[in-house]
């Protein structure tokens, strides 16, 4: 079981970061307000988790203006997709190993 725990990525331990990456795995790009509404988060809470994923280089940020309004869009990087898939695989293996032991 210890082997499975070693493959769990601490960057995705938070339910918010797990949610962010889950949304970005389905949609190639998502804007801030869509993430906020989908995950039902406050601006500050979402922003802090997005910043952590950006610092880990798991997502890329694109800022632009649409008309006169700022629009921030997020994309999962290749490294982020790989890390998230590895994390999900580790969780799956952990669950499967616990079912076998029961």
C-alpha positions as CSV (number, residue, x, y, z in Angstrom):
1,X,0.0,0.0,0.0
2,X,2.9,2.4,0.7
3,X,3.9,2.3,-3.0
4,X,0.4,3.6,-4.0
5,X,0.7,6.4,-1.5
6,X,4.0,7.5,-2.9
7,X,2.4,8.1,-6.3
8,X,-0.4,10.3,-4.9
9,X,0.4,13.9,-5.8
10,X,0.1,16.4,-3.0
11,X,-0.8,19.2,-5.5
12,X,-4.1,17.4,-6.0
13,X,-5.0,16.5,-2.4
14,X,-7.3,19.5,-2.1
15,X,-10.9,18.9,-3.4
16,X,-10.7,22.3,-5.1
17,X,-7.5,21.5,-7.1
18,X,-9.0,18.1,-7.9
19,X,-12.1,19.9,-9.2
20,X,-10.1,22.4,-11.2
21,X,-8.0,19.7,-12.9
22,X,-11.1,17.6,-13.6
23,X,-12.8,20.4,-15.4
24,X,-9.6,21.2,-17.4
25,X,-9.3,17.5,-18.4
26,X,-12.7,17.7,-20.0
27,X,-12.5,21.1,-21.5
28,X,-9.3,22.3,-23.2
29,X,-9.8,25.8,-21.8
30,X,-12.0,27.3,-19.1
31,X,-12.4,30.9,-18.0
32,X,-12.3,32.0,-14.4
33,X,-16.0,32.7,-14.0
34,X,-16.9,29.3,-15.4
35,X,-14.6,27.6,-12.9
36,X,-15.9,29.7,-10.1
37,X,-19.6,28.8,-10.9
38,X,-18.9,25.2,-11.7
39,X,-17.0,24.6,-8.5
40,X,-19.1,27.0,-6.4
41,X,-16.1,28.9,-5.0
42,X,-15.3,32.5,-4.0
43,X,-12.9,34.5,-6.1
44,X,-10.2,34.5,-3.5
45,X,-10.4,30.7,-2.8
46,X,-10.3,29.8,-6.5
47,X,-7.5,32.3,-7.3
48,X,-5.3,30.9,-4.5
49,X,-5.7,27.3,-5.8
50,X,-5.2,28.3,-9.4
51,X,-2.0,30.1,-8.4
52,X,-0.7,27.0,-6.7
53,X,-1.4,24.9,-9.8
54,X,0.2,27.5,-12.0
55,X,3.3,27.6,-9.9
56,X,3.5,23.8,-10.2
57,X,3.3,24.4,-14.0
58,X,0.2,22.2,-14.2
59,X,-1.8,24.9,-15.8
60,X,-1.2,27.9,-18.1
61,X,-2.9,31.2,-17.8
62,X,-4.0,33.5,-20.7
63,X,-5.2,37.0,-19.9
64,X,-6.9,39.2,-22.5
65,X,-9.7,41.7,-22.8
66,X,-13.0,40.8,-24.4
67,X,-14.5,44.2,-25.3
68,X,-13.6,46.2,-22.2
69,X,-13.8,43.4,-19.7
70,X,-10.7,41.4,-18.6
71,X,-11.0,37.6,-19.3
72,X,-8.7,35.0,-17.8
73,X,-8.6,31.6,-19.4
74,X,-6.9,28.5,-18.0
75,X,-5.4,25.5,-19.8
76,X,-4.0,22.3,-18.4
77,X,-0.4,21.9,-19.5
78,X,1.0,18.6,-20.8
79,X,2.8,18.2,-17.5
80,X,-0.4,18.9,-15.6
81,X,-2.4,16.4,-17.6
82,X,0.3,13.7,-17.1
83,X,0.6,14.5,-13.3
84,X,-3.2,14.4,-12.9
85,X,-3.6,11.1,-14.8
86,X,-0.8,9.6,-12.7
87,X,-2.5,10.8,-9.5
88,X,-5.8,9.3,-10.6
89,X,-4.1,6.0,-11.5
90,X,-2.5,6.0,-8.0
91,X,-5.9,6.6,-6.4
92,X,-7.5,3.8,-8.5
93,X,-4.7,1.4,-7.5
94,X,-5.1,2.3,-3.8
95,X,-8.9,1.6,-4.0
96,X,-8.4,-1.6,-5.9
97,X,-5.8,-2.9,-3.4
98,X,-8.1,-2.1,-0.5
99,X,-11.0,-4.0,-2.1
100,X,-8.8,-7.0,-2.6
101,X,-7.7,-6.9,1.1
102,X,-11.3,-6.8,2.3
